[in-house]
Amino acid sequence: MKRNYISLELFFLLVFFESCGSLFGQSKGLKTISEKELRYHLEFLGAREFRGRETPSSELDIATLYVANWSRNAGLKTIMPDGSYFQDVPLTVSSVIQTGTKITVSGHGGEKIFYYSQTMGGNFSASGSYSGEVVFAGLGISDPGTNWDDLKDLDLKEKVVIILDTPRKGFKNPEGRYYFVRLNSIIASLRDRGAAAVLSVVSPEREKKLEEGFNIFDRLPFGKLGIVFDSQKTDFNHTADKSKDSSRPPLPFEQAEISHDVASEILGVTKADISDLFSKIRNGDQIKTGEVKGVRVRLDVSVGLKKSASRNVIAVVEGSDPVLKNEYVMVCGHPDGLGLREGEVLAGADDNATATVALIEIAQALMAERPKRSVIIGWFTGEEKIMNGSQYFINNCPVSVEKISACLNMDMLGRNNTDSLFLVCSDLLSSELDASIRKVNKRSGIGFGFDYKYSNLSHPDQVYFRSDHYPFVRFGIPSVWFFSGFTPDYHTPDDVTENINYEKFFKITKLVYLTAYDIGNMKALLNLDVNPAVKSRGKQNNTETSLFRYSGK
């Protein structure tokens, strides 16, 4: 009996010391993460002087050089075949040729031409000509249920449709939505009714900026350069199957935005009349719509294409186990932003200089006490341009994707309630991933309350599809997006370092480090035990509809 007691005591002592050893390693790494260092790096990389780190841009190149040089000096290893920390991501960028992009208005006794960037603009990526007779459609909204129908009795087929860019009275754009989503949904419905082109009249506020000398058409909602991605080898269309719409004409379609000068010329009214129309709409009044007799409009677009590139930064903390070091945990975030809009810098401090900086601190902590598996640290370019960098990486992965245990993605870490955090899709492929996060959150005393609402594929904000975790999900790799939530500053000039919640930023950084360390020391790769259709990691999962289409179950 005494011998059994001693054996039992020895067993618990061994368990205790093994646990202490693990906790000691984590504690050693945690001590390297400091709010002071997070602030130091963020006040540089999140500064307005980086002009929003647009993809591609010299400012983004400088940011990626900064993190690559840090990786080299910190002793992180390279994993790319050429021994570099960079993975070039090929792009084709489109730029509008100003002299060939114009609106020609014929009618009212003559012809008048308005050129791109001066009095009209658009997010153009292909050349073409779009013309037709004119219909003025108010806000372009057909909502008979609320007694609002701008399109009643209007024939839009092969017409150039003019609408006003302002919301209905009482409309509030939900947090997390791009400001132009409202307008784009209206334009899509007009296209479905057969319009050849839609010209939206800019709001009075933007017209005032134009009059004050700001070139509001020079920079577009997604940046100055349209991008056609050579590198996108995976179909990331998560919408339902499309069928041909017989109401949509076979002719080309384009949309553009126009100043009040152009609108007044097309509609045959004064600029004061245009302002009155906006005032009536904002007072909740509908305005008269209909055909504009005797006027024809042609939109000519001329676009030049050129080859370019951006780059991912890929570094590795090599695992401590001679066997398990050939398996991996991926920790990533995107350093790119949206550049400039209408003369103002979108600094992108929260979105996503926070994750750019957190990766530095996490890599530093992992170097202090390396887990058994290797950890790939990835700064992915072009997340704001359809996740281009992460898509390119997973399609051209320098290691076997079957050996990546998990992807821990960070995007927007520095705002909202200090004690709450969104986990996006942590529980959709592996229960062990979510369990690891919850375990280290509790054991470390970080104490976040987790919200899983954005894991729902049918959520109206479609958050599940909107960051660099998603390409890894499509390859059957258990993935999570650590996300502090949207704010009114999202994708605006107010996303600056002064508004960062550093206490929360510090807590998330520690949580992600601890999770990477925990998964890196597990006996096996995370088990794929949630989605019955996903049994193994690999590109065969790209066609699995449960990963991109809500089943309603």
C-alpha positions as CSV (number, residue, x, y, z in Angstrom):
1,M,0.0,0.0,0.0
2,K,2.8,2.3,0.9
3,R,4.6,1.5,-2.4
4,N,1.4,2.3,-4.3
5,Y,1.1,5.6,-2.4
6,I,4.7,6.6,-3.3
7,S,4.1,5.7,-7.0
8,L,1.0,7.8,-7.1
9,E,2.9,10.7,-5.4
10,L,5.7,10.4,-8.0
11,F,3.2,10.4,-10.8
12,F,1.6,13.6,-9.6
13,L,5.0,15.2,-9.1
14,L,6.0,14.4,-12.7
15,V,2.7,15.8,-13.9
16,F,3.2,18.9,-11.8
17,F,6.8,19.5,-13.1
18,E,5.7,18.9,-16.7
19,S,2.9,21.4,-16.3
20,C,5.3,23.9,-14.6
21,G,7.8,23.4,-17.4
22,S,5.1,24.3,-19.9
23,L,3.9,27.3,-17.9
24,F,7.5,28.4,-17.4
25,G,8.1,28.4,-21.1
26,Q,5.0,30.4,-21.7
27,S,5.8,32.8,-18.9
28,K,9.3,33.4,-20.3
29,G,7.8,34.3,-23.7
30,L,5.1,36.4,-22.1
31,K,7.7,38.6,-20.4
32,T,9.0,39.7,-23.8
33,I,5.6,41.1,-24.8
34,S,5.1,44.6,-23.6
35,E,2.6,47.4,-24.2
36,K,5.5,49.8,-24.5
37,E,6.9,47.9,-27.5
38,L,3.5,47.5,-29.1
39,R,3.0,51.3,-28.8
40,Y,6.5,51.9,-30.2
41,H,6.0,49.9,-33.4
42,L,2.4,51.0,-33.9
43,E,3.2,54.7,-33.7
44,F,5.5,54.1,-36.6
45,L,3.7,51.6,-38.8
46,G,0.3,53.1,-38.1
47,A,1.4,56.7,-38.7
48,R,-0.3,58.9,-41.3
49,E,3.0,59.4,-43.0
50,F,2.7,55.9,-44.4
51,R,-0.2,57.2,-46.4
52,G,-2.5,54.2,-45.8
53,R,-0.1,51.5,-47.0
54,E,-2.1,50.9,-50.2
55,T,-1.5,47.8,-52.4
56,P,0.8,48.2,-54.3
57,S,2.7,51.3,-53.0
58,S,6.1,52.4,-51.9
59,E,4.7,53.0,-48.5
60,L,3.6,49.4,-48.2
61,D,7.1,48.3,-49.5
62,I,8.7,50.3,-46.7
63,A,6.4,48.7,-44.1
64,T,7.2,45.2,-45.3
65,L,10.9,46.0,-45.4
66,Y,10.6,47.1,-41.8
67,V,9.2,43.8,-40.6
68,A,11.5,41.7,-42.8
69,N,14.5,43.5,-41.4
70,W,13.2,43.0,-37.8
71,S,12.7,39.3,-38.6
72,R,16.3,38.9,-39.8
73,N,17.7,40.8,-36.8
74,A,15.6,38.8,-34.4
75,G,17.0,35.5,-35.8
76,L,13.8,34.2,-37.4
77,K,14.5,31.7,-40.2
78,T,13.5,32.0,-43.8
79,I,11.4,29.3,-45.5
80,M,11.1,30.6,-49.1
81,P,13.1,28.6,-51.7
82,D,15.3,31.6,-52.5
83,G,16.3,32.2,-48.9
84,S,14.4,35.5,-48.8
85,Y,11.9,36.7,-46.3
86,F,9.8,38.0,-49.2
87,Q,7.3,36.1,-51.3
88,D,6.5,38.2,-54.4
89,V,2.8,38.3,-55.3
90,P,2.3,39.1,-59.0
91,L,-0.4,41.7,-59.9
92,T,-1.7,43.4,-62.9
93,V,-2.7,47.0,-62.0
94,S,-5.1,49.1,-64.0
95,S,-4.9,52.8,-64.2
96,V,-7.4,55.1,-65.9
97,I,-6.2,57.1,-68.9
98,Q,-7.6,60.5,-68.3
99,T,-7.8,61.9,-71.8
100,G,-9.7,58.8,-73.1
101,T,-12.1,58.6,-70.1
102,K,-15.0,61.0,-70.4
103,I,-18.7,61.7,-70.4
104,T,-20.2,63.2,-73.5
105,V,-23.7,64.8,-73.2
106,S,-25.6,65.4,-76.4
107,G,-28.7,67.5,-76.3
108,H,-30.0,70.8,-75.1
109,G,-28.8,72.4,-78.3
110,G,-25.2,71.0,-78.4
111,E,-22.6,68.6,-77.1
112,K,-20.4,68.9,-74.0
113,I,-17.6,66.8,-72.8
114,F,-16.6,66.1,-69.1
115,Y,-13.2,64.4,-68.4
116,Y,-12.2,61.9,-65.8
117,S,-10.8,63.2,-62.5
118,Q,-12.0,66.7,-63.1
119,T,-15.8,66.4,-62.9
120,M,-16.4,62.6,-63.0
121,G,-14.8,59.4,-61.7
122,G,-15.2,55.7,-61.3
123,N,-13.6,52.5,-60.2
124,F,-12.8,51.4,-63.7
125,S,-10.7,48.3,-64.5
126,A,-11.5,47.8,-68.2
127,S,-11.9,49.9,-71.3
128,G,-15.3,50.3,-73.1
129,S,-18.0,52.6,-74.2
130,Y,-21.5,52.8,-72.7
131,S,-24.3,55.0,-74.1
132,G,-28.0,55.5,-74.2
133,E,-31.0,57.8,-73.7
134,V,-31.3,59.2,-70.1
135,V,-33.7,58.3,-67.3
136,F,-33.6,60.2,-64.0
137,A,-34.4,57.7,-61.2
138,G,-34.2,59.7,-58.0
139,L,-32.5,57.4,-55.4
140,G,-33.0,54.4,-57.7
141,I,-35.0,52.6,-54.9
142,S,-38.0,50.5,-55.5
143,D,-39.6,49.7,-52.1
144,P,-43.4,49.7,-52.5
145,G,-43.8,48.2,-49.0
146,T,-42.7,51.6,-47.5
147,N,-44.5,53.6,-50.2
148,W,-41.2,54.5,-51.9
149,D,-40.8,53.6,-55.5
150,D,-38.6,55.7,-57.7
151,L,-38.7,53.2,-60.5
152,K,-42.5,52.8,-61.0
153,D,-43.4,52.8,-64.7
154,L,-39.8,53.4,-65.7
155,D,-38.2,51.5,-68.6
156,L,-34.5,51.3,-67.8
157,K,-33.4,48.9,-70.6
158,E,-30.4,50.2,-72.5
159,K,-30.7,53.5,-70.7
160,V,-28.2,55.7,-68.9
161,V,-29.7,56.0,-65.4
162,I,-29.0,59.1,-63.2
163,I,-29.4,58.7,-59.4
164,L,-28.6,60.8,-56.4
165,D,-26.0,59.5,-54.0
166,T,-27.6,60.1,-50.6
167,P,-29.5,57.8,-48.2
168,R,-33.1,57.9,-47.4
169,K,-34.1,59.8,-44.3
170,G,-33.5,57.7,-41.2
171,F,-31.0,55.4,-42.9
172,K,-28.0,54.3,-40.8
173,N,-25.2,52.4,-42.4
174,P,-24.5,49.4,-40.1
175,E,-21.0,49.2,-38.5
176,G,-18.8,47.0,-40.5
177,R,-20.3,48.0,-43.9
178,Y,-18.3,50.0,-46.4
179,Y,-19.9,53.3,-46.9
180,F,-20.6,52.6,-50.6
181,V,-22.3,49.2,-50.1
182,R,-25.7,51.0,-49.9
183,L,-25.1,52.7,-53.3
184,N,-23.6,49.6,-54.9
185,S,-26.6,47.5,-54.0
186,I,-28.9,50.1,-55.6
187,I,-26.7,50.1,-58.7
188,A,-26.8,46.3,-59.0
189,S,-30.6,46.4,-58.9
190,L,-30.7,49.0,-61.7
191,R,-28.3,46.8,-63.8
192,D,-30.7,43.9,-63.3
193,R,-33.5,46.0,-64.7
194,G,-31.4,46.5,-67.9
195,A,-29.6,49.8,-67.4
196,A,-26.6,50.3,-69.8
197,A,-24.9,52.5,-67.2
198,V,-25.6,54.2,-63.9
199,L,-24.3,57.7,-63.1
200,S,-24.5,58.7,-59.4
201,V,-24.5,62.4,-58.5
202,V,-22.2,63.0,-55.6
203,S,-23.6,64.3,-52.3
204,P,-23.6,68.0,-51.5
205,E,-20.9,67.5,-49.0
206,R,-18.6,65.9,-51.6
207,E,-19.5,68.6,-54.1
208,K,-18.5,71.2,-51.6
209,K,-15.1,69.5,-51.2
210,L,-14.7,69.5,-55.0
211,E,-15.5,73.3,-55.0
212,E,-12.9,73.8,-52.3
213,G,-10.2,72.3,-54.4
214,F,-10.1,68.6,-53.3
215,N,-10.0,66.2,-56.2
216,I,-12.7,63.8,-54.9
217,F,-12.4,61.7,-58.1
218,D,-8.7,61.1,-57.9
219,R,-8.9,58.3,-55.3
220,L,-11.5,55.6,-55.2
221,P,-13.1,53.6,-52.4
222,F,-10.6,50.8,-52.8
223,G,-7.7,53.0,-53.7
224,K,-6.5,54.6,-56.9
225,L,-5.4,51.5,-58.7
226,G,-7.8,48.8,-59.7
227,I,-6.2,45.4,-59.5
228,V,-6.6,42.3,-61.5
229,F,-5.0,39.4,-59.6
230,D,-2.8,37.1,-61.7
231,S,-2.3,35.0,-58.5
232,Q,-5.8,34.1,-57.6
233,K,-6.0,30.4,-58.4
234,T,-8.9,29.6,-56.1
235,D,-12.5,30.5,-56.7
236,F,-13.6,32.3,-53.6
237,N,-17.2,33.0,-54.8
238,H,-19.4,32.1,-51.8
239,T,-22.6,33.3,-53.2
240,A,-25.4,31.0,-54.4
241,D,-25.4,29.5,-57.9
242,K,-26.1,32.2,-60.5
243,S,-28.5,31.7,-63.3
244,K,-28.8,33.9,-66.4
245,D,-31.0,36.9,-66.0
246,S,-33.0,37.5,-69.1
247,S,-33.7,41.1,-68.1
248,R,-30.1,42.0,-68.2
249,P,-29.0,43.2,-71.7
250,P,-26.1,41.6,-73.5
251,L,-24.4,45.0,-73.8
252,P,-21.6,46.2,-71.5
253,F,-22.4,47.9,-68.2
254,E,-20.5,50.5,-66.2
255,Q,-21.1,52.8,-63.3
256,A,-19.5,56.2,-62.6
257,E,-20.0,59.2,-60.3
258,I,-20.5,62.7,-61.5
259,S,-20.3,66.2,-60.2
260,H,-23.3,68.6,-59.9
261,D,-22.0,70.4,-63.1
262,V,-22.3,67.2,-65.1
263,A,-25.7,66.4,-63.5
264,S,-27.1,69.8,-64.3
265,E,-26.0,69.6,-67.9
266,I,-27.6,66.2,-68.3
267,L,-30.8,67.0,-66.6
268,G,-31.1,70.5,-68.0
269,V,-31.4,72.2,-64.6
270,T,-29.3,74.5,-62.5
271,K,-26.9,73.4,-59.8
272,A,-29.2,75.1,-57.3
273,D,-31.9,72.8,-58.6
274,I,-29.7,69.8,-58.0
275,S,-29.1,71.0,-54.4
276,D,-32.9,71.3,-53.9
277,L,-33.4,67.7,-55.0
278,F,-31.0,66.5,-52.4
279,S,-32.7,68.7,-49.7
280,K,-36.1,67.2,-50.6
281,I,-34.8,63.7,-50.4
282,R,-33.2,64.3,-47.0
283,N,-36.5,65.8,-45.7
284,G,-38.1,62.4,-46.6
285,D,-39.9,63.6,-49.7
286,Q,-39.9,61.7,-53.0
287,I,-39.0,63.6,-56.1
288,K,-40.3,63.3,-59.7
289,T,-38.6,60.7,-61.9
290,G,-38.8,60.0,-65.6
291,E,-37.1,60.1,-69.0
292,V,-35.0,63.1,-69.9
293,K,-36.2,63.9,-73.3
294,G,-33.8,64.8,-76.1
295,V,-30.6,63.9,-74.2
296,R,-28.2,61.2,-74.9
297,V,-25.1,60.3,-72.8
298,R,-22.0,58.3,-73.7
299,L,-19.5,57.1,-71.1
300,D,-16.1,56.3,-72.6
301,V,-13.5,54.5,-70.4
302,S,-9.9,54.0,-71.3
303,V,-7.7,51.9,-69.0
304,G,-4.1,50.9,-69.2
305,L,-2.7,47.7,-67.7
306,K,0.7,47.0,-66.4
307,K,2.5,44.2,-64.6
308,S,3.4,44.8,-61.0
309,A,3.9,43.0,-57.7
310,S,3.5,43.3,-54.0
311,R,5.0,41.0,-51.4
312,N,4.3,38.9,-48.4
313,V,6.8,38.7,-45.6
314,I,7.2,35.1,-44.4
315,A,9.5,34.2,-41.5
316,V,9.7,31.1,-39.3
317,V,10.4,30.3,-35.6
318,E,11.8,26.8,-35.9
319,G,10.3,24.2,-33.6
320,S,12.4,22.7,-30.8
321,D,11.4,19.1,-31.5
322,P,13.5,17.4,-34.3
323,V,10.4,15.6,-35.7
324,L,7.5,18.0,-34.9
325,K,9.5,21.0,-36.3
326,N,8.4,19.8,-39.7
327,E,4.8,20.6,-38.8
328,Y,3.5,24.1,-38.5
329,V,1.3,26.7,-36.8
330,M,0.5,29.7,-39.0
331,V,0.1,33.1,-37.3
332,C,-0.7,36.0,-39.7
333,G,-2.1,39.5,-40.3
334,H,-2.1,42.0,-43.1
335,P,0.1,45.2,-43.2
336,D,-1.8,46.8,-46.1
337,G,-4.5,49.5,-45.9
338,L,-6.6,51.6,-48.2
339,G,-4.3,54.5,-49.0
340,L,-5.9,57.8,-49.6
341,R,-9.5,58.9,-50.2
342,E,-10.5,62.3,-51.5
343,G,-7.2,63.8,-50.3
344,E,-7.3,62.3,-46.8
345,V,-5.1,59.5,-45.5
346,L,-6.7,56.4,-44.2
347,A,-3.9,55.5,-41.8
348,G,-5.3,52.1,-40.9
349,A,-3.9,52.0,-37.3
350,D,-6.4,49.5,-36.1
351,D,-7.0,48.0,-39.5
352,N,-4.4,46.6,-39.6
353,A,-1.2,48.0,-38.2
354,T,-2.2,46.4,-34.9
355,A,-1.8,42.9,-36.2
356,T,1.3,43.9,-38.1
357,V,2.9,44.9,-34.8
358,A,1.4,42.0,-32.8
359,L,3.2,39.6,-35.1
360,I,6.5,41.2,-34.1
361,E,5.8,40.7,-30.4
362,I,4.5,37.2,-30.9
363,A,7.5,36.1,-32.9
364,Q,9.8,37.6,-30.3
365,A,8.0,35.6,-27.5
366,L,8.2,32.4,-29.5
367,M,11.9,32.9,-30.0
368,A,12.3,33.2,-26.2
369,E,10.9,29.7,-25.7
370,R,10.2,27.8,-28.9
371,P,7.3,25.3,-29.0
372,K,7.9,21.8,-30.5
373,R,6.3,22.7,-33.9
374,S,7.6,25.5,-36.1
375,V,5.5,28.6,-36.3
376,I,5.2,30.5,-39.6
377,I,4.8,34.3,-39.1
378,G,3.1,35.8,-42.2
379,W,2.5,39.4,-43.0
380,F,0.2,39.0,-46.0
381,T,-0.2,41.8,-48.5
382,G,-3.4,42.9,-50.2
383,E,-6.0,41.7,-47.7
384,E,-8.0,44.8,-48.6
385,K,-7.8,43.7,-52.2
386,I,-9.6,40.4,-51.9
387,M,-7.1,38.8,-49.6
388,N,-4.6,38.5,-52.4
389,G,-1.5,37.8,-50.3
390,S,-3.0,35.0,-48.3
391,Q,-4.6,33.5,-51.3
392,Y,-1.3,33.5,-53.1
393,F,0.5,32.0,-50.1
394,I,-1.8,29.1,-49.6
395,N,-1.8,28.3,-53.4
396,N,2.0,28.6,-53.5
397,C,2.8,27.4,-50.1
398,P,6.5,26.7,-49.3
399,V,5.5,23.9,-47.0
400,S,3.0,21.1,-47.3
401,V,-0.5,22.5,-46.5
402,E,-1.3,19.1,-45.0
403,K,1.2,19.8,-42.2
404,I,-0.3,23.2,-41.1
405,S,-2.1,22.4,-37.9
406,A,-3.9,25.8,-37.6
407,C,-4.0,29.4,-38.9
408,L,-4.3,32.1,-36.3
409,N,-5.2,35.3,-38.1
410,M,-5.4,38.7,-36.5
411,D,-7.2,41.7,-38.0
412,M,-8.2,44.8,-36.0
413,L,-7.1,44.3,-32.4
414,G,-7.3,47.7,-30.8
415,R,-10.8,48.9,-30.2
416,N,-14.0,48.5,-28.2
417,N,-14.6,46.8,-24.9
418,T,-11.4,45.8,-23.2
419,D,-12.8,42.5,-21.9
420,S,-14.6,41.1,-25.0
421,L,-13.3,39.6,-28.2
422,F,-14.9,38.1,-31.4
423,L,-13.7,34.7,-32.4
424,V,-14.5,34.1,-36.1
425,C,-14.8,30.4,-37.2
426,S,-12.7,29.0,-34.4
427,D,-15.2,26.3,-33.8
428,L,-16.2,25.4,-37.5
429,L,-13.5,22.8,-38.4
430,S,-11.8,21.7,-35.1
431,S,-13.2,21.7,-31.6
432,E,-9.6,21.5,-30.4
433,L,-8.8,24.9,-31.8
434,D,-11.6,26.6,-29.9
435,A,-10.8,24.6,-26.8
436,S,-7.2,25.7,-26.9
437,I,-8.1,29.4,-27.1
438,R,-10.6,29.1,-24.3
439,K,-8.1,27.1,-22.1
440,V,-5.2,29.5,-22.4
441,N,-7.6,32.5,-22.0
442,K,-8.8,31.1,-18.7
443,R,-5.5,29.6,-17.4
444,S,-3.5,32.8,-18.1
445,G,-6.1,35.0,-16.4
446,I,-6.5,37.1,-19.6
447,G,-10.2,36.6,-19.1
448,F,-11.8,37.6,-22.4
449,G,-15.5,37.0,-23.0
450,F,-15.9,35.5,-26.4
451,D,-18.5,36.3,-29.0
452,Y,-19.1,33.9,-31.9
453,K,-21.8,35.7,-33.9
454,Y,-19.6,36.4,-36.9
455,S,-18.9,32.7,-37.4
456,N,-22.4,32.4,-39.0
457,L,-22.0,32.2,-42.7
458,S,-25.4,33.8,-43.2
459,H,-24.6,36.9,-41.0
460,P,-25.5,40.0,-43.1
461,D,-22.0,41.5,-42.6
462,Q,-20.4,38.3,-44.2
463,V,-17.5,38.7,-41.7
464,Y,-16.6,35.0,-42.0
465,F,-15.4,35.7,-45.6
466,R,-13.5,38.9,-45.0
467,S,-10.0,38.3,-43.7
468,D,-6.9,36.2,-44.2
469,H,-8.1,33.2,-42.3
470,Y,-10.6,32.4,-45.0
471,P,-8.2,31.0,-47.7
472,F,-6.9,28.6,-45.1
473,V,-10.4,27.5,-44.2
474,R,-10.9,26.7,-47.9
475,F,-8.0,24.3,-47.7
476,G,-9.5,22.5,-44.6
477,I,-7.1,24.1,-42.1
478,P,-8.6,24.9,-38.7
479,S,-8.5,28.7,-38.6
480,V,-9.6,31.6,-36.5
481,W,-9.8,35.4,-36.8
482,F,-9.1,37.2,-33.6
483,F,-11.2,40.4,-34.0
484,S,-11.9,43.3,-31.6
485,G,-15.0,44.5,-33.6
486,F,-16.1,47.3,-35.9
487,T,-16.3,51.0,-35.0
488,P,-17.6,54.1,-36.8
489,D,-14.0,54.8,-37.7
490,Y,-13.7,51.6,-39.8
491,H,-12.1,52.5,-43.2
492,T,-12.2,56.2,-42.4
493,P,-9.5,58.9,-41.7
494,D,-10.3,58.5,-38.0
495,D,-8.7,55.1,-37.7
496,V,-5.5,56.5,-36.1
497,T,-3.1,55.5,-33.3
498,E,-4.7,58.0,-30.9
499,N,-7.8,55.9,-30.8
500,I,-6.2,52.6,-30.0
501,N,-7.2,50.7,-26.8
502,Y,-3.6,49.5,-25.9
503,E,-4.8,47.5,-22.9
504,K,-7.0,45.4,-25.1
505,F,-4.3,45.2,-27.9
506,F,-1.8,43.9,-25.3
507,K,-4.3,41.3,-24.0
508,I,-5.1,39.9,-27.5
509,T,-1.4,39.8,-28.4
510,K,-0.7,37.6,-25.4
511,L,-3.7,35.4,-26.1
512,V,-2.6,34.7,-29.6
513,Y,1.0,33.9,-28.5
514,L,-0.3,31.5,-25.8
515,T,-2.6,29.8,-28.3
516,A,0.2,29.4,-30.9
517,Y,2.5,28.0,-28.1
518,D,-0.2,25.6,-26.9
519,I,-1.1,24.2,-30.4
520,G,2.6,24.1,-31.2
521,N,3.2,21.6,-28.3
522,M,0.2,19.3,-28.9
523,K,0.9,15.7,-29.6
524,A,-0.8,15.8,-33.0
525,L,-2.2,18.2,-35.5
526,L,-5.6,19.6,-34.6
527,N,-8.3,17.1,-35.2
528,L,-10.8,17.8,-38.0
529,D,-13.9,16.8,-36.0
530,V,-16.6,19.4,-36.6
531,N,-17.5,19.5,-40.4
532,P,-18.2,15.9,-41.6
533,A,-17.3,16.9,-45.1
534,V,-13.8,18.0,-44.2
535,K,-11.7,15.0,-43.2
536,S,-8.2,16.1,-44.3
537,R,-6.3,19.3,-45.1
538,G,-5.6,20.1,-48.7
539,K,-6.8,21.8,-51.9
540,Q,-9.5,19.1,-52.4
541,N,-11.6,21.1,-50.0
542,N,-11.9,24.1,-52.3
543,T,-15.0,22.7,-53.9
544,E,-16.7,21.8,-50.6
545,T,-19.8,24.1,-50.5
546,S,-20.2,23.9,-46.7
547,L,-17.1,26.0,-46.4
548,F,-18.6,28.9,-48.4
549,R,-22.3,28.5,-48.6
550,Y,-24.8,28.6,-45.7
551,S,-26.8,25.4,-45.6
552,G,-29.5,26.7,-43.2
553,K,-28.8,24.0,-40.7
